[in-house]
Amino acid sequence: GRSEGSPPSGLVKNHPPTMLKCSLSGETPPTDPVVTPSGRICSRRLLLSKMTENGGRDPFDPSGKRALDESDLVSLRTDDHDASAVPPRLPSAGSLPSLLGQIQSEYDALLLELYDARRALEETRRELSQALYQNDAAVRVVARLAMERDAAREKARELSSRVAAQPAVVEEDTRKRRRVEGDGEGVEEEKEVGPAPPPELAEKPAVVEPESAPAAGGEPSVKIPKSDLAAMKEAWTALSKARRKAAKAKKNEAGPALDDFAKFEEVDKKSLHRTNVKAGIDSLAIGGNLVVSCGRDKQAIVYNKSEGKMLATLKVPKCAVTVADIFVPDDGDAAVATGWSDGNVRLYAGSDLAAKGDASVDGTPVVGVSIHPSGKYAVAAVKSGKVGFFSLDASAEAEGIKLVALLGEKDDEGVEYTCGSLHPDGLIFGTGTADGKLLIWDLSSQTLAGTLVSEGDSSAVSSLCFSENGYHFASSSTSGAVRVWDLRKLKCIATLNEQAKEADNEEEGKTAPVKAVAFDPSGKFMVYGGGEGGATATIVTVKDADKKATIGKGGGEAIITGIVWAKDASFMATCADGERPVRFWAAPAEAKEE
């Protein structure tokens, strides 16, 4: 048998006693131990003293904001039989109680001060490390800026000496006679003009620096190289002659009428983009039978309408496509230029539309991109208020795409571009801004030819399109207004859709935004998205905006964001935000037979 009071066999404790340690003083064991809500073990006396100093806050809270009350503390009972958990007894000196109490108080204060000093030291170390890092980064930035400043000063000196020594060159164009439209009253007048250069304002602001030599390292210059300008002017001359010849040949032809477009109905729709993301398509581009769709799924789809199949999917990891343009030559493979949210313009070409390279203006999102009619260049507008001129070469040994020139105003820090488009002849580029202005750039002189302002409307310009006749261009705004402008006079000749009310909004004066506008290939008709509410398209005649036709079904929240015409006006394609498909509109088969 076993003696009374001895533990049963197999239950004898053989592990060492647990030692408690104060989280404030490090004392082992603490006197009258308690546990805080955060799980810290402390001496009740020291913890209450610390709470008195910091206003009743938890000293272990990193933020220093959590309140702590004595009632939140949990007392710990130590085993009286465990000698290691019992604090040592004070010396029996009953005649010196006041002296011992004073020593104890000073000891407690020293422990608390040591704890605060440790925390302050750790915080100071962190702040010092951060300050040293920031100082090192600032030194590097200042050094880089100083180097760039010195390089810019050297280039400026070289430029000044070059411009002073260079004689003025005056270019004279051969003047020919051609017919121009009158002031809208059906009267035609004879006017001696050459291949009409972009219009100039009476007071043209100085917006660019004198031409500079290409910078070292392939950096873009302010001016477009003369060899590229010569090629662009040659293409412009050929296109202008071809346009006048075609207009003369079609003068006696009837051509399409508004009633023909009024018969358009939806003949096909294609859902080209992924279905596991938010629905919506931002823009469309067309070249021949190829349609490029830029979707909210961050990729561009090239679709062959005649064959009814997708040719390519253009995408970049962690980057969204914003705009695109396509060039289809008479003989050869197509080329697609895309603008992306990371500020890059990317070129895809060849039979498989493989990536040929990318180039960036300044890293801000691209809001408009157009390929020059020659197919050798591209012009892009970025959100920061800059226009980039790119050279394109899809051959295997070439770089693909390269930024060669930049256009922008000297004080363009507050300018924000929202869209951009190239004139059909390739020497004028138009941009729209967030405050409702239209900037017309003359690429031949690389200057700002004009700034157009809509009276009483400072809403953002949402889209911009030039007519194939070369005289007119149209703009739409988030306020819902659509305006037609005369490029020769730089003035608005018609304002449409001012009274269009949002479908379910009864607020007076509130109009639905218009996000897309386009001219038909003849330049006699214009179409814009919206106007009747929902994903509808309104077609009007340019000379008489009161004559109009509407296609599509109104209602709903979807708004058309892209409109493109076929080269022969046989069909039209539209896309909308909030919808997945690209819709194709054309006259029904029975109407065509008639």
C-alpha positions in Angstrom: 0.0 0.0 0.0 0.9 3.7 -0.3 0.9 6.2 2.5 -2.1 8.5 2.9 -1.8 11.8 1.0 0.8 10.5 -1.5 0.0 10.8 -5.2 -1.1 7.7 -7.1 1.4 5.8 -9.1 2.1 7.3 -12.5 0.8 10.8 -11.5 3.9 12.1 -9.9 4.9 15.6 -11.2 8.4 15.4 -12.8 8.4 18.8 -14.8 10.0 21.9 -13.4 7.7 24.6 -11.9 6.6 27.4 -14.2 8.4 30.7 -13.5 6.3 33.9 -14.0 8.1 37.0 -15.3 6.8 40.6 -15.2 6.5 42.1 -18.7 7.3 45.6 -17.3 10.2 45.0 -14.9 11.4 41.6 -15.9 11.1 40.6 -12.2 10.8 36.9 -11.5 8.4 36.1 -10.0 6.2 39.3 -10.0 4.5 40.4 -6.9 0.7 39.9 -7.0 0.7 38.9 -10.7 -2.1 39.8 -13.0 -2.9 39.2 -16.7 -3.9 42.0 -19.1 -6.5 41.6 -21.9 -3.6 41.5 -24.4 -2.1 38.4 -22.5 0.8 40.2 -20.7 1.7 39.1 -17.1 2.7 42.0 -14.8 3.0 43.0 -11.2 -0.3 44.6 -10.2 1.5 47.4 -8.4 3.8 48.3 -11.3 0.9 48.1 -13.9 -1.4 50.4 -11.9 1.4 52.9 -11.4 2.1 52.9 -15.2 -1.7 53.3 -15.9 -1.7 56.3 -13.6 1.1 57.9 -15.6 -0.4 57.4 -19.1 -4.0 58.2 -18.3 -5.5 54.7 -18.1 -4.2 53.3 -21.4 -2.8 49.9 -22.1 1.0 50.3 -22.1 1.4 47.3 -24.4 -0.9 48.7 -27.1 1.3 49.7 -30.1 -1.2 52.5 -31.0 -1.3 53.8 -27.4 -5.1 54.4 -27.7 -6.7 51.3 -26.1 -8.1 52.0 -22.6 -7.4 49.7 -19.7 -9.1 49.6 -16.4 -8.2 47.7 -13.2 -11.4 45.7 -13.5 -10.0 44.3 -16.8 -7.1 42.6 -15.0 -7.2 38.9 -14.1 -5.3 37.9 -10.9 -3.1 34.8 -11.0 -3.0 32.5 -8.0 0.4 31.0 -7.3 0.9 27.6 -5.7 1.8 28.2 -2.0 3.6 24.8 -1.9 5.9 25.8 -4.8 8.8 27.7 -3.3 10.0 28.9 -6.7 6.8 30.9 -7.2 6.9 32.7 -3.8 8.7 36.1 -3.7 11.6 36.4 -1.3 10.8 37.8 2.1 12.0 41.2 3.0 14.6 41.4 5.7 13.2 41.7 9.2 14.0 45.3 9.8 10.9 46.6 11.5 12.6 49.7 12.6 13.2 51.0 9.1 9.8 50.8 7.3 9.9 54.2 5.8 13.4 53.8 4.4 12.4 50.5 2.8 9.3 51.9 1.3 11.2 54.8 -0.3 13.8 52.4 -1.8 10.9 50.3 -3.1 9.2 53.3 -4.8 12.5 54.4 -6.4 13.1 50.9 -7.7 9.6 50.8 -9.2 10.1 54.2 -10.9 13.4 53.1 -12.3 11.9 49.9 -13.9 9.1 51.9 -15.5 11.5 54.5 -16.8 13.7 51.7 -18.3 10.7 50.2 -20.1 9.7 53.6 -21.6 13.3 54.2 -22.6 13.4 50.9 -24.5 10.2 51.7 -26.4 11.5 55.2 -27.3 14.8 53.8 -28.4 13.1 51.3 -30.8 10.9 54.0 -32.2 13.8 56.4 -32.7 15.7 53.6 -34.5 12.8 53.2 -37.0 12.5 56.9 -37.6 16.2 57.3 -38.1 16.3 54.4 -40.6 13.4 56.0 -42.6 15.0 59.4 -42.6 18.3 58.0 -43.8 16.5 56.3 -46.7 14.6 59.4 -47.7 17.8 61.5 -47.6 19.6 59.0 -49.8 16.8 59.0 -52.3 16.6 62.8 -52.4 20.4 63.0 -53.0 20.1 60.7 -56.0 17.1 62.6 -57.4 18.9 66.0 -57.1 22.0 64.5 -58.8 19.9 63.2 -61.7 18.1 66.5 -62.1 21.3 68.4 -62.1 22.7 66.2 -64.9 19.5 66.6 -66.9 19.6 70.4 -66.4 23.3 70.6 -67.6 22.5 68.5 -70.6 19.5 70.6 -71.5 21.5 73.8 -71.2 24.2 72.4 -73.5 21.6 71.4 -76.1 20.0 74.8 -75.9 23.3 76.5 -76.6 23.9 74.2 -79.6 20.4 74.9 -80.9 20.8 78.6 -80.6 24.0 78.6 -82.6 22.5 76.4 -85.3 19.3 78.4 -85.7 21.3 81.7 -85.9 23.4 80.3 -88.7 20.5 78.6 -90.7 19.0 80.8 -93.4 15.2 81.1 -93.6 13.6 78.7 -96.0 10.3 79.6 -97.6 8.3 76.9 -99.3 6.0 77.9 -102.1 3.2 75.5 -103.1 1.9 75.5 -106.6 -1.5 77.1 -106.6 -4.4 75.6 -108.4 -8.0 76.6 -108.8 -10.7 74.5 -107.2 -14.2 74.9 -106.1 -15.1 75.5 -102.4 -18.4 75.5 -100.7 -20.0 78.8 -99.8 -21.4 80.0 -96.4 -24.2 77.5 -96.3 -26.6 79.3 -98.7 -25.9 77.0 -101.7 -23.6 79.6 -103.4 -20.3 78.5 -104.7 -17.4 80.9 -105.2 -14.1 80.6 -107.0 -11.1 80.8 -104.8 -7.4 80.4 -105.6 -6.0 77.8 -103.3 -3.3 75.2 -103.4 -3.3 71.9 -101.6 -5.0 73.6 -98.6 -2.7 73.8 -95.6 -4.2 73.6 -92.1 -6.0 76.8 -91.1 -4.1 79.4 -89.1 -5.4 81.8 -86.4 -4.8 85.5 -86.6 -2.9 85.3 -83.3 -1.2 81.9 -83.4 0.4 81.2 -80.0 4.0 80.1 -79.9 3.7 76.5 -78.7 6.9 74.7 -79.7 10.6 75.3 -79.5 12.7 75.7 -82.6 13.7 72.4 -84.3 16.4 70.5 -82.5 18.7 67.8 -83.6 17.8 64.3 -82.5 19.1 63.8 -78.9 21.7 61.2 -78.0 20.4 57.8 -77.1 17.5 57.9 -79.5 15.5 60.4 -77.5 12.6 62.1 -79.5 13.1 65.7 -80.8 10.7 68.6 -80.7 10.4 68.6 -84.6 9.4 65.8 -86.9 12.4 64.9 -89.1 12.3 66.5 -92.6 12.5 63.2 -94.4 9.3 62.1 -92.7 7.6 65.4 -93.3 8.4 65.1 -97.0 6.9 61.6 -97.2 3.7 62.8 -95.3 3.3 65.9 -97.7 3.7 63.6 -100.7 0.9 61.4 -99.4 -1.2 64.4 -98.6 -0.8 65.7 -102.1 -1.8 62.4 -103.6 -4.8 62.0 -101.3 -6.0 65.5 -102.0 -5.9 65.0 -105.8 -7.7 61.6 -105.4 -10.4 63.2 -103.3 -11.1 66.0 -105.7 -11.1 63.5 -108.7 -13.5 61.2 -106.8 -15.8 64.1 -105.9 -15.9 65.3 -109.5 -16.7 61.8 -110.7 -19.5 61.3 -108.2 -20.9 64.8 -108.7 -23.8 63.6 -110.9 -24.3 60.3 -109.0 -27.3 60.0 -106.7 -25.4 58.3 -103.8 -27.1 57.0 -100.6 -30.0 58.9 -99.0 -31.1 59.3 -95.4 -34.0 57.0 -96.1 -31.6 54.2 -97.1 -29.8 54.5 -93.7 -33.2 54.7 -91.9 -33.8 51.1 -93.1 -30.7 49.8 -91.3 -31.5 47.1 -88.8 -29.4 44.7 -86.7 -28.2 41.9 -89.0 -25.6 40.3 -86.8 -24.0 40.6 -83.4 -20.8 39.0 -82.1 -19.7 38.6 -78.5 -15.9 38.6 -78.9 -14.7 39.3 -75.4 -14.5 37.2 -72.2 -17.7 36.7 -70.2 -16.1 36.4 -66.8 -15.4 40.2 -66.5 -17.6 43.3 -66.4 -19.4 43.8 -69.7 -18.5 46.7 -72.0 -16.5 47.8 -75.0 -14.6 51.1 -75.1 -13.9 51.7 -78.8 -14.0 50.3 -82.3 -11.8 50.6 -85.4 -12.3 49.4 -88.9 -10.1 48.7 -92.0 -11.7 46.9 -94.9 -13.5 43.9 -93.5 -11.4 43.8 -90.3 -13.0 45.3 -87.1 -10.9 45.9 -83.9 -12.8 45.9 -80.6 -11.2 47.2 -77.4 -13.1 45.6 -74.5 -13.3 46.0 -70.7 -11.6 42.6 -70.4 -8.3 44.5 -71.1 -7.8 43.0 -74.6 -8.3 43.9 -78.2 -10.0 41.5 -80.6 -9.4 41.6 -84.4 -12.5 40.2 -86.2 -12.9 39.4 -89.9 -16.5 40.2 -90.8 -16.5 38.7 -94.2 -15.1 35.3 -92.9 -17.0 35.5 -89.6 -14.0 34.6 -87.4 -11.5 36.2 -85.0 -8.1 36.7 -86.4 -6.1 37.7 -83.3 -6.4 38.5 -79.6 -4.1 41.4 -78.6 -3.3 41.6 -74.8 -0.6 42.6 -72.4 -0.4 41.2 -68.8 -1.8 43.6 -66.1 -2.6 46.3 -68.7 -5.8 47.5 -70.3 -6.2 48.5 -74.0 -7.9 51.8 -74.4 -8.0 52.7 -78.1 -6.9 51.2 -81.5 -6.6 51.9 -85.2 -6.0 49.6 -88.1 -4.4 50.1 -91.5 -5.2 47.7 -94.4 -3.1 48.3 -97.5 -4.3 47.4 -101.0 -1.7 44.6 -101.1 0.0 43.3 -98.0 -0.8 42.5 -94.4 -2.8 44.6 -92.0 -1.2 46.6 -89.2 -2.9 47.5 -85.9 -1.7 50.2 -83.5 -3.1 50.0 -80.0 -3.0 52.5 -77.1 -2.8 51.1 -73.5 -3.3 52.3 -69.9 0.4 52.1 -69.2 1.1 54.8 -71.8 2.5 52.5 -74.5 1.6 52.4 -78.2 2.0 48.9 -79.5 2.3 47.7 -83.1 0.9 44.4 -84.4 1.5 43.4 -88.0 1.9 40.5 -90.4 -0.4 37.7 -91.4 -0.7 36.6 -87.8 -0.7 40.2 -86.4 2.3 39.5 -84.2 3.7 42.1 -81.8 6.3 44.2 -83.4 7.3 46.5 -80.5 6.1 49.3 -78.3 7.0 52.9 -77.5 5.7 55.4 -74.8 5.3 59.1 -74.7 5.4 59.8 -71.0 3.7 56.8 -69.2 0.2 58.3 -69.0 -2.8 56.5 -70.6 -3.2 56.8 -74.4 -6.6 58.4 -75.2 -6.3 58.5 -79.0 -4.2 56.8 -81.7 -4.3 57.0 -85.5 -2.2 55.4 -88.2 -1.2 57.7 -91.0 -2.7 57.0 -94.5 0.7 56.0 -95.7 0.9 53.3 -93.0 4.4 54.4 -92.1 3.6 56.6 -89.1 1.2 56.8 -86.2 0.1 59.7 -84.0 -1.1 59.3 -80.4 -2.5 61.6 -77.8 -2.0 60.9 -74.1 -3.9 62.0 -71.0 -1.1 64.4 -69.8 -1.6 66.7 -72.8 1.1 65.5 -75.2 1.0 64.3 -78.8 3.5 61.7 -79.9 4.7 61.1 -83.5 5.8 57.5 -84.2 7.5 55.8 -87.1 6.3 52.3 -88.0 8.3 49.6 -89.7 7.0 46.0 -89.4 9.9 44.4 -91.2 11.7 41.7 -89.3 15.0 43.6 -88.9 13.4 46.8 -87.9 12.6 48.2 -84.4 8.9 48.1 -85.2 7.7 51.3 -83.6 9.7 54.3 -82.4 8.8 57.7 -80.9 10.6 60.3 -83.0 8.9 63.6 -82.0 6.7 65.2 -79.3 4.2 68.0 -79.7 2.8 70.0 -76.8 2.3 73.5 -75.4 4.9 75.2 -73.2 2.3 75.6 -70.4 0.5 72.3 -70.8 0.7 71.2 -67.2 -3.0 71.8 -66.7 -4.1 70.3 -70.0 -5.8 66.8 -69.9 -6.5 65.2 -73.2 -9.6 62.9 -73.5 -9.5 61.9 -77.2 -7.6 62.4 -80.5 -8.1 61.7 -84.2 -6.1 62.2 -87.4 -7.3 64.1 -90.5 -7.8 61.8 -93.6 -5.0 63.6 -95.4 -2.6 62.9 -92.5 -1.4 66.5 -91.7 -3.8 67.6 -89.1 -4.4 66.0 -85.7 -7.2 67.0 -83.4 -7.4 66.5 -79.7 -10.2 67.0 -77.1 -9.7 68.1 -73.5 -11.4 67.5 -70.2 -12.5 71.2 -70.0 -14.3 71.1 -73.4 -11.7 72.6 -75.7 -10.6 71.3 -79.1 -7.0 71.7 -80.1 -6.1 71.5 -83.8 -2.4 70.6 -84.5 -0.7 71.3 -87.8 1.8 68.5 -88.2 3.5 70.1 -91.2 4.7 73.0 -89.0 4.3 71.2 -85.6 2.3 74.1 -84.2 -1.1 74.6 -82.7 -3.2 75.9 -85.6 -6.3 76.7 -83.4 -8.1 76.3 -80.1 -11.9 75.9 -80.4 -14.1 76.5 -77.4 -17.8 75.6 -77.1 -19.8 78.6 -75.7 -21.5 77.7 -72.4 -20.3 74.1 -72.4 -17.1 73.1 -70.5 -17.8 69.4 -70.3 -15.2 66.9 -71.4 -14.9 66.1 -75.1 -15.7 62.4 -75.4 -15.0 61.7 -79.1 -13.7 63.4 -82.2 -13.9 62.5 -85.9 -12.9 64.1 -89.2 -15.0 63.9 -92.3 -13.7 62.3 -95.5 -14.5 65.5 -97.4 -11.6 67.1 -95.5 -13.6 70.2 -94.5 -15.7 69.2 -91.5 -15.1 67.5 -88.2 -17.5 66.6 -85.4 -17.1 66.3 -81.6 -19.3 64.9 -78.9 -19.2 65.8 -75.1 -20.3 64.2 -71.9 -23.0 66.9 -71.6 -24.7 65.2 -74.6 -24.1 67.9 -77.2 -22.8 67.0 -80.6 -21.1 69.8 -82.7 -20.1 70.0 -86.3 -17.2 72.3 -87.1 -15.9 73.9 -90.3 -12.1 73.3 -90.5 -11.6 76.2 -92.9 -13.2 78.8 -90.7 -12.5 77.2 -87.4 -16.1 77.7 -86.1 -19.1 75.6 -85.1 -21.7 75.4 -87.9 -24.3 73.1 -86.1 -25.1 71.9 -82.5 -27.2 68.8 -82.1 -28.8 66.8 -79.3 -28.9 69.7 -76.8 -32.4 68.8 -75.6 -32.0 65.0 -75.3 -33.1 64.0 -71.8 -31.7 61.0 -70.0 -34.1 58.1 -70.2 -35.1 57.8 -66.5 -33.9 61.3 -65.3 -36.5 64.0 -65.0 -34.0 66.6 -63.8 -34.3 69.7 -65.9 -31.5 70.3 -68.3 -29.8 66.9 -67.6 -28.7 65.3 -70.9 -27.4 61.9 -71.6 -23.7 61.8 -72.6 -22.7 61.1 -76.2 -19.5 59.0 -76.4 -19.2 58.3 -80.1 -19.5 60.2 -83.4 -18.6 59.3 -87.0 -19.1 60.5 -90.6 -20.1 58.1 -93.4 -17.6 57.6 -96.2 -19.2 60.3 -98.4 -19.0 62.9 -95.7 -22.7 63.9 -96.3 -24.1 62.1 -93.2 -23.0 61.9 -89.6 -24.0 59.4 -86.9 -23.7 59.7 -83.1 -24.5 57.4 -80.3 -27.5 58.2 -78.1 -29.9 61.0 -78.6 -33.0 58.9 -78.1 -31.8 57.2 -74.9 -30.1 53.9 -74.4 -28.0 52.1 -77.1 -29.4 54.0 -80.1 -27.6 55.7 -83.0 -28.9 58.8 -84.7 -28.0 59.6 -88.3 -28.3 63.2 -89.6 -27.4 65.0 -92.8 -24.5 67.4 -92.3 -26.1 70.3 -94.2 -29.5 69.9 -92.6 -29.3 68.5 -89.1 -33.1 68.6 -88.7 -33.3 65.6 -91.0 -32.5 62.5 -89.0 -33.1 58.8 -88.6 -32.7 56.6 -85.5 -31.7 53.0 -85.4 -31.6 50.6 -82.5 -33.8 50.2 -79.4 -33.9 53.0 -76.8 -34.1 52.5 -73.1 -31.7 50.8 -70.7 -28.5 52.1 -69.3 -26.1 51.1 -72.1 -24.6 53.9 -74.1 -22.9 53.5 -77.5 -19.1 54.0 -77.1 -17.9 53.2 -80.7 -19.3 53.6 -84.2 -17.5 52.7 -87.5 -18.6 52.6 -91.1 -17.7 50.2 -93.8 -15.7 51.8 -96.6 -18.6 51.5 -99.0 -21.2 52.4 -96.3 -22.8 49.0 -96.8 -22.9 48.3 -93.1 -22.1 50.0 -89.8 -20.8 48.5 -86.5 -21.5 49.8 -83.0 -20.4 48.8 -79.4 -21.6 50.0 -76.0 -20.6 50.1 -72.4 -22.5 47.6 -70.3 -22.9 45.3 -73.4 -20.7 42.5 -74.6 -21.5 42.1 -78.3 -20.4 44.2 -81.3 -23.6 44.9 -83.4 -23.6 45.1 -87.2 -26.3 47.2 -88.9 -27.3 47.1 -92.6 -30.3 47.2 -94.9 -32.3 44.0 -94.8 -31.9 41.6 -97.7 -35.2 42.4 -99.3 -34.5 46.1 -99.2 -31.2 45.5 -101.1 -33.0 43.5 -103.8 -35.4 46.4 -104.4 
